[in-house]
Amino acid sequence: MQGDAPGPLSKRLAWMAAIWAMSVAVLGVVAWGIRTWLNH
């Protein structure tokens, strides 16, 4: 899996940022759902 710079590097960083953002969003939704469920 050897790629030409800088394309693959930027694409890999973009994928990491997208996955990190999605995980943060999922954690936020889960925390909000649990808080709402407990306070209901």
N, C-alpha and C positions, 0 to 999 in steps of 0.2 A: 504494500500500500504506500507507494511513493508518489507524491504529487508535486506539481510545479508551484513554486512560490510566486506571488503571495496569495493566489486564489484559494487553494485548499485551506491555508491557515486562516484567512478571513472567514471562510465558510464554516470552518470548525469553531471559531470564536463566536460566530453568529448563532450556530446551533447550541453552543453552551449557554449563551445568553438567553436564547429562547427557552431552553429547557429549565434554566434557573428561574426565569420569570414565571413560567407555567407552574413550577413547583411552589413558588411563593404565593401565587394566586390560589392554588388548590389549598395550601395550608391556611390561607386567610379565610377561604370559604368554609373549610371544615371547622375552624375555630369559631367563626360567626354562627354556623349552624349549631354547634354544641352549646354555645352561650345562649342562643335563642331557645334551644330545646330545654336547657336547664332552667332558664328564667320563665318559661311558659307556665 
